[in-house]
Amino acid sequence: MHTSSNIIGDTLAILRDTFAGPTYAYPDSGTFEMPNWKFEDVISAEQLVAHVREWRIDGVSTIGGCCGLKPDHIRALEVLG
C-alpha cells in the first residue's frame, strides 16, 4: 500500500522489529481530501532521492512511486545506481 514519503522511514523501523523478509517502499506525496487527491506540497525529486538513500540503508530492496510522484521523480533515482 502506498504511504506518505515523510513517514516511510518510521514505518520501516517498526516493521524491522517484527519482520525479517524483503521490504519495498511505495511512496506518495500530496494529501487526500475527500473525494480527491491534492498535489500542492509534492516533494521534490531531490527530496525523494534523499529518502530513498535512507530507505536503502534500512534494507528496502524495491522502490515504487504512487500518487503525486511523476516520471521525473523516478528518473532522479538513477543517481543511486
Residue, then its C-alpha position, 0 to 999 in steps of 0.5 A: m500500500h502506498t504511504s506518505s514519503n515523510i513517514i516511510g522511514d518510521t514505518l520501516a523501523i517498526l516493521r524491522d522489529t517484527f519482520a525479517g523478509p524483503t521490504y519495498a517502499y511505495p511512496d506518495s506525496g500530496t494529501f487526500e481530501m475527500p473525494n480527491w487527491k491534492f498535489e500542492d506540497v509534492i516533494s521534490a525529486e531531490q527530496l525523494v532521492a534523499h529518502v530513498r538513500e535512507w530507505r536503502i540503508d534500512g534494507v528496502s530492496t524495491i522502490g515504487g512511486c504512487c500518487g503525486l510522484k511523476p516520471d521525473h521523480i523516478r528518473a532522479l533515482e538513477v543517481l543511486g545506481 
